[in-house]
């Protein structure tokens, strides 16, 4: 019998684990698999970081698979040891300074890095990011009694960081350069409801607020805004976005744009190397979300076991709870010229629904408070199918109850 092909998976985050799950389901034992993760623990649910920060869950509750799962599926797991170099000519991955892993196929699932704005004072102690267990531990250590925290960034991760800090009883201010929070997912009306929910949790929200500098003697003490406003701060959490981790790929000469360039089979410019998740760029798009990563993992697993599989890209939809408030967004957020917006808004109840319709088709949907019809909305937006006579009312108010025939 010929020896199994050696498969090395670099990265052990959510995308990597989903790929391993699908690969072992489809072809258990097909490959001799080694998984290398830079973090000291196995894959965990980053979606729960806000709950971890706020003390609602512990690290164990964030974990996906116990170490025994890797052993049962004969997956060799190496943690706390980043891959530092890839030698494509000899098909070798270098772990740390000395450990060598030969491969026949290699998968890069190395995720992304938090963006740190090039501000004066950015390197002061007390200026942190919010992406992993280590960041949460650092933030909790700094969030002492009577501390004042400022979160820079009003996207999803910034909101989650602010809510987590507020749960700890920390005086928390969120500053965002745009005129509404989550501007990529929400229109102004929906964003106002989310802002109100944040403020109800004790988070002060400052919009159209552009940071000029972070100041302090020996550690962070205040933020200075471009309009001259000064905000006292013992702790600053930078949450202004992410960028694909491409250094390892660039170092070995793989084609990269904003991410590691892949085709519809998640193959890089080297046929022996694949990439997926937040580090991958597909058809010019780098996705920073879980759903596309999971879809890519499915395609790559199928491809590597010999099945026909192709990734066409993902029509983005967001479904989550922000400060306890259910939020759903898919397709267009703001109404383009020539389209119709159908809106239901009850600010007192915290309810908002907007459908964007053009030429009898659903182009976008934004729901806050009650997101029960999200699956049907996603289906209609992705398929481009024409709306049926009942769809408008059903999507806006929920399907009418079925009556029994007499």
C-alpha positions in Angstrom: 0.0 0.0 0.0 1.2 3.5 -0.8 1.7 5.9 2.2 -1.0 8.4 2.9 -0.6 11.9 1.5 0.6 14.3 4.2 -1.8 17.2 4.7 -0.6 20.1 6.9 -3.3 22.6 8.0 -1.8 25.9 9.2 -4.2 27.6 11.6 -6.7 26.1 14.1 -9.5 28.6 14.1 -13.1 28.3 13.2 -12.5 27.9 9.5 -9.8 25.3 10.0 -11.9 23.2 12.3 -15.0 23.3 10.0 -12.7 22.1 7.2 -11.3 19.2 9.4 -14.8 18.2 10.4 -16.0 18.0 6.8 -12.9 16.2 5.7 -13.0 13.5 8.4 -16.8 13.0 7.7 -16.2 12.5 4.0 -13.0 10.5 4.0 -11.8 9.4 7.5 -8.2 8.4 7.3 -7.7 9.6 3.8 -4.8 11.9 4.8 -2.1 11.9 7.4 -3.1 15.2 8.9 -1.2 17.7 11.1 -2.8 20.8 12.3 -0.7 23.7 13.6 -2.2 26.5 15.6 -0.4 29.6 16.9 -2.6 30.0 19.9 -2.0 27.8 22.9 -5.5 26.2 22.8 -7.5 24.3 20.2 -10.2 26.1 18.1 -12.8 28.1 20.0 -15.8 30.2 19.2 -14.7 33.8 18.7 -18.4 34.8 18.5 -18.5 34.3 22.3 -15.6 36.7 23.1 -17.9 39.4 24.3 -19.7 37.0 26.6 -16.3 35.8 27.9 -15.1 39.4 28.4 -18.3 40.2 30.3 -18.0 37.1 32.5 -21.1 35.3 31.2 -19.1 32.3 30.0 -15.6 30.9 30.7 -13.0 29.7 28.2 -14.1 26.1 28.4 -17.6 27.1 27.2 -16.0 28.7 24.2 -14.3 25.6 23.0 -15.7 23.5 20.1 -13.9 20.1 20.2 -12.0 18.5 23.1 -8.5 17.3 22.4 -9.9 13.8 22.5 -11.8 14.5 19.3 -8.6 15.2 17.4 -7.1 12.0 18.8 -10.1 10.0 17.8 -9.9 11.2 14.2 -6.1 10.8 14.1 -5.5 14.5 13.7 -2.1 15.5 15.0 -2.6 18.9 16.8 0.2 21.2 17.5 -0.7 24.3 19.6 1.2 27.4 20.7 3.6 27.1 17.8 3.2 29.3 14.7 4.4 28.2 11.3 7.2 30.6 10.5 8.2 29.7 6.9 7.0 27.6 4.0 9.6 26.0 1.6 7.5 25.3 -1.5 10.4 23.8 -3.5 10.9 21.1 -0.9 7.3 21.1 0.4 8.3 21.8 4.0 6.6 23.9 6.7 8.9 25.2 9.4 7.3 25.4 12.9 9.1 27.8 15.2 12.8 27.8 14.5 13.6 24.1 14.3 10.6 21.8 13.8 10.1 20.7 10.2 6.8 19.3 8.7 6.9 17.8 5.2 3.6 18.1 3.3 2.1 16.9 0.0 -0.8 19.3 0.4 -1.0 22.4 2.6 -4.0 24.5 3.8 -3.5 28.0 5.0 -6.3 29.0 7.4 -4.3 31.7 9.2 -7.1 34.2 9.7 -6.7 37.9 10.0 -5.0 40.5 12.1 -6.6 43.5 13.9 -5.9 46.9 12.3 -4.2 49.3 14.6 -4.6 52.9 13.4 -1.3 54.8 13.0 -2.2 57.3 15.7 0.2 59.2 18.0 0.3 57.1 21.2 -0.9 53.9 19.6 2.0 52.0 21.4 1.2 53.2 24.9 0.5 50.5 27.5 -3.3 50.1 27.9 -4.0 50.3 24.1 -5.3 46.9 23.2 -7.2 44.9 20.5 -10.1 42.5 20.8 -9.6 39.3 18.7 -8.7 36.3 20.9 -8.4 34.8 24.4 -5.2 36.7 25.1 -6.8 40.0 24.2 -9.7 39.3 26.5 -7.3 38.4 29.4 -5.4 41.7 28.8 -8.6 43.7 28.7 -10.0 42.1 31.9 -6.7 42.8 33.7 -6.8 46.4 32.7 -10.5 46.8 33.5 -10.1 47.5 37.2 -12.6 49.1 39.4 -13.4 52.7 38.5 -11.5 52.4 35.2 -12.6 54.4 32.2 -12.5 52.5 28.9 -12.9 53.8 25.4 -13.6 51.5 22.4 -12.6 52.9 19.0 -14.8 51.5 16.3 -18.6 51.0 15.9 -18.6 47.8 13.8 -19.8 44.6 15.3 -16.6 43.7 17.1 -16.4 47.2 18.7 -20.0 47.0 19.9 -19.3 43.6 21.4 -16.2 44.8 23.2 -18.1 47.8 24.6 -21.0 45.7 25.8 -18.5 43.2 27.4 -16.7 46.0 29.3 -20.0 47.6 30.4 -21.0 44.2 31.8 -17.9 44.3 34.0 -19.1 47.6 35.4 -16.5 49.7 33.6 -17.3 53.2 32.6 -17.4 52.7 28.8 -17.5 55.1 25.8 -17.6 53.9 22.2 -16.4 56.4 19.6 -17.0 55.8 15.9 -15.9 57.9 12.9 -19.1 57.2 10.9 -22.6 58.8 11.5 -24.1 55.5 12.6 -23.0 52.2 14.2 -22.6 49.1 12.0 -23.0 51.2 8.9 -22.3 48.3 6.6 -25.2 46.3 7.9 -27.7 48.8 9.1 -29.5 51.9 7.8 -29.9 54.9 10.0 -33.3 53.9 11.6 -32.0 50.4 12.5 -28.7 51.8 13.8 -30.6 54.2 16.1 -32.3 51.2 17.8 -29.0 49.4 18.2 -27.5 52.6 19.7 -30.4 52.9 22.1 -29.9 49.3 23.2 -26.1 50.0 23.7 -26.9 53.1 25.8 -29.4 51.1 27.9 -26.6 48.8 28.8 -24.5 51.7 30.0 -22.4 52.4 27.0 -21.9 56.0 25.9 -21.9 56.3 22.1 -20.2 59.1 20.3 -20.7 59.2 16.5 -18.9 61.2 13.8 -16.0 61.1 16.3 -12.6 61.0 14.7 -9.6 60.2 17.0 -6.5 62.5 16.6 -4.2 61.0 19.3 -3.9 58.8 22.3 -2.0 60.5 25.1 -0.5 59.7 28.5 2.6 59.6 30.7 3.9 56.1 30.6 0.5 54.6 29.7 -2.8 55.7 28.2 -4.6 58.4 30.0 -6.9 60.1 27.4 -8.1 60.3 23.9 -8.0 63.6 22.0 -10.5 63.9 19.2 -10.0 66.0 16.1 -12.6 68.5 17.2 -10.6 69.0 20.4 -12.8 66.9 22.7 -10.8 65.1 25.4 -12.0 61.7 26.8 -10.3 60.4 29.9 -9.3 56.7 29.4 -7.4 54.1 31.4 -7.9 51.6 28.7 -8.4 51.9 24.9 -9.7 49.0 22.8 -8.9 49.4 19.1 -11.6 47.7 17.0 -11.6 49.3 13.6 -11.4 46.3 11.4 -9.2 43.4 10.3 -6.8 42.6 7.5 -6.0 39.2 6.0 -2.9 37.5 7.4 -0.7 37.2 4.3 2.9 37.4 5.6 3.4 33.6 5.5 2.0 33.4 1.9 3.9 36.4 0.7 7.1 35.0 2.2 7.0 31.9 0.1 6.0 33.7 -3.1 2.2 32.9 -3.3 0.1 35.4 -5.3 -1.6 37.8 -2.9 -3.8 40.8 -3.2 -5.6 42.0 0.0 -5.7 38.3 0.9 -4.1 35.1 -0.4 -5.5 34.7 -3.9 -7.6 31.6 -4.5 -9.7 30.1 -7.3 -13.2 28.6 -7.0 -11.6 25.4 -5.5 -9.8 27.4 -2.8 -6.5 26.7 -4.5 -3.7 29.3 -4.4 -1.2 30.0 -7.2 0.6 26.8 -6.0 -1.5 23.8 -6.8 -0.3 22.0 -3.7 -1.4 24.9 -1.4 -5.0 26.0 -0.5 -6.3 28.8 1.6 -9.7 29.6 3.2 -11.4 31.8 5.7 -10.4 35.4 6.6 -6.9 35.1 5.0 -8.3 34.1 1.5 -9.2 36.5 -1.4 -11.7 35.0 -3.8 -12.7 36.9 -6.9 -11.3 40.1 -5.4 -13.3 39.7 -2.2 -11.9 39.1 1.3 -14.6 37.9 3.7 -14.2 38.7 7.4 -17.2 36.6 8.5 -17.9 33.1 9.6 -20.5 32.0 7.0 -18.3 32.4 3.9 -15.4 30.6 5.8 -17.7 27.7 6.5 -18.9 27.5 2.9 -15.3 27.6 1.7 -14.4 24.8 4.2 -17.1 22.6 2.7 -15.9 23.2 -0.9 -12.3 22.5 0.0 -13.1 19.4 1.9 -15.0 18.0 -1.0 -12.3 19.0 -3.5 -9.6 17.2 -1.5 -11.5 14.0 -1.4 -12.0 14.0 -5.2 -15.6 15.4 -5.4 -16.6 18.1 -7.8 -17.0 21.3 -5.8 -16.8 25.0 -6.6 -17.2 28.1 -4.5 -19.1 30.8 -6.3 -18.8 33.4 -3.5 -21.2 34.3 -0.7 -24.1 36.7 -0.7 -23.5 38.3 2.6 -26.1 38.2 5.4 -25.7 39.1 9.1 -27.8 37.6 11.8 -26.8 38.2 15.4 -27.7 39.7 18.7 -26.2 43.1 19.5 -26.5 44.1 23.1 -29.3 41.5 23.4 -31.2 42.9 20.4 -31.7 40.5 17.5 -30.4 42.0 14.2 -30.6 40.7 10.6 -29.3 42.3 7.5 -28.9 41.0 3.9 -28.3 42.5 0.5 -28.6 46.2 0.2 -28.9 48.4 3.3 -29.7 51.8 1.8 -32.4 52.2 -0.8 -31.0 52.9 -4.3 -32.7 55.2 -6.8 -35.6 53.5 -8.5 -36.2 51.0 -5.7 -39.0 50.9 -3.2 -38.5 50.7 0.6 -41.3 49.0 2.6 -40.8 49.9 6.2 -42.4 49.0 9.6 -41.0 50.9 12.6 -42.0 50.8 16.2 -39.2 52.6 18.1 -41.0 52.1 21.5 -41.0 48.3 21.0 -37.6 48.2 19.5 -38.9 46.8 16.3 -37.9 47.7 12.7 -38.3 46.0 9.4 -37.3 47.3 6.0 -37.6 45.5 2.6 -35.9 47.0 -0.5 -37.7 45.9 -3.6 -37.1 46.7 -7.3 -38.7 45.1 -10.4 -40.7 42.7 -8.2 -37.5 41.3 -6.5 -36.1 41.6 -3.0 -32.7 43.4 -3.1 -32.2 43.9 0.6 -33.7 43.5 4.1 -32.9 45.0 7.5 -34.7 43.7 10.6 -34.2 44.7 14.3 -36.0 43.1 17.2 -37.9 40.4 15.4 -35.9 38.5 12.7 -38.2 35.5 12.3 -38.5 35.8 8.5 -34.7 36.0 7.9 -34.4 32.6 6.2 -37.0 33.5 3.5 -35.4 36.9 2.9 -31.9 35.3 2.4 -33.4 32.8 0.0 -35.1 35.5 -2.1 -32.1 37.8 -2.2 -29.7 35.1 -3.1 -31.9 33.5 -5.8 -33.2 36.7 -7.3 -36.6 35.0 -7.6 -39.6 37.2 -8.1 -41.7 38.0 -5.0 -45.1 36.1 -4.9 -48.3 38.1 -4.2 -48.1 37.1 -0.5 -44.4 37.6 0.1 -44.5 41.3 1.0 -47.0 40.9 3.8 -45.5 37.6 5.0 -42.0 39.1 5.2 -43.2 42.2 6.9 -45.7 40.8 9.3 -45.1 37.1 9.3 -47.1 34.5 7.4 -50.9 34.6 8.0 -52.1 31.7 10.1 -53.4 28.8 8.1 -57.2 28.2 8.5 -58.7 24.8 8.6 -61.0 23.9 5.7 -64.6 23.6 6.7 
